[in-house]
Amino acid sequence: MEIDRKFAVELGISAASVVLFVGAAYVVSANYAAPGNATGNGSAAPVLQPDGGLVMVGVVGLFVLIMALAGLILYRANFDEE
């Protein structure tokens, strides 16, 4: 299977955006996590604080905005001239 230039650029932008989103979600969860309440067997997961929830909504919104801008740039790009 031969991959043309346009598909390679789309794949690279998509992969970079997903990695950026996962990294941002990790940073938010690491900074805004409250320890879980281990009342039972001690395996309670930490929960996100209310401020962290707002930041996570901002991260998701930023991801959607970045993907929309990337789609607009790719739509306007001319890959036929090689």
C-alpha positions, 0 to 999 in steps of 0.5 A: 500500500502506497501512502501519498503525501496528503494522507501522511500529513493527515496521519501525522497531525491526527497522531500529534493531536491525540498525543497532545490531548492525552498528555494534557488530560494526564497533566490535569488529572495529576494536578487536580486529583484528590485521593480516593476514600479507601473505606472498603478494600483500599482500592478506591481510585482518586477522583477529580476535584471540581476545579479539575473538571472545569479544566478538563472541559477546557482541554476537551474544548481546546482539542476540538478547536485544534482539530477543527483548525487542522481540518480547515488547514488541510482542506485549504492545502494544495497537495496536488503540486508535488 
